[in-house]
Amino acid sequence: MRYVLAVVTAAITASTTAAQTTQRQPALADRGGITDSAFASLVGRLSEESGYFDTDNLISNESSYLHVMGALRRLGVKAGAYIGVGPDQNFSYIAQVRPRIAFIVDIRRDNMLQQLLFKSLFEMSRNRIEYLCLLFGREAPANTRDWEARSIKQIAEYIDATPFRPDVAERARVEALARARKLGIPLSPADTMTISRFHSEFAANGLGIRFTSKSRQPRPYYPTYRQLILETDLTLRQASYLASEEAFRFVQSLERRNLIVPVVGDLSGEHALAAVGREIARRGERVSAFYTSNVEFYLMRAGSFARFAQTAAALPRDDRSVIIRSYFGGAYGTPHAQTVPGYYSTQLLQTLGSFASESARGGYETYLDLVNKHAIDP
């Protein structure tokens, strides 16, 4: 009898899920989104073979990541298409820029898998506190709606004060994996194990999780996740995507409509970035912001910067299109003029047009040329 009941329950669940999925697809198109199957196809079409980088890069190590927000507002960098690299610092730039579509291009397939984890948790959550409780394996408060007007500091304090619950984390992980599989992106057993491992890292470490590397000792200046979500811009305004429900919900709306597209690709490769540019042009959009972190440092070291520069210069753009990059001169004894005291990273802005013009003239012979020429006053 138990077996029959289990089979009937499973059949009902599968039928309900199929019906919900069928209903969801036209609704996505009605709201300017793309279907799950189109999303999976786009990820596959834009991506290339995965490369290697010596870190899981679960969170950013750029404590200065919000320091460009005021300049983005002042310059009117809005809408269009966003391109970025790495984990969830992208969401804060997306919340500020409000693009119509975003592409997160990273050389590691693992980053795409992590983005699928984030995507699933966004879809499972009603608000910020539910999202963070799912991410960190904490029991959510009884009435999460009451928390929507609270500050991110109060929410962080709740996460810190609430013990880790293995059962809560396991339920979240099972549902997140089910949602990731439903999209139709081929996921191997190793892929699902990687997604599970990433979620376990967040749950085990809580808000104290830090950027770690496989070949370097953790740096004392690497920020915790707690520090990152409580960071401010240069006007001391909290500006992360978790600073307000409104910012969170904008990112969530893109995730729910399949408009944050994770792409596996080398920025200096022959396919991924160029394919993203063609997709942006096909949609009649232009790049609003292109967040490169400090990837250009590694491209110069590898001798592939020129190919990246050529591809980046061909991206659809207008006079307001910008590159956001991070420079770690404060950590290595050569701080930039814009380095803020107490920060080891420096966030820099440059228009994509000035980058294209300077690179065409051969003006970027060194990395210091890159970070010093045409930097916009923050």
Helices and strands as residue ranges (DSSP letters): H 2-30, H 36-46, H 69-75, E 81-84, H 89-97, E 101-106, H 109-124, H 128-136, G 144-147, H 152-161, H 166-182, H 189-205, G 206-208, H 225-230, H 245-256, E 260-264, H 272-282, E 287-293, H 295-302, H 305-313, E 322-327, H 329-332, E 346-351, H 352-360, H 367-372
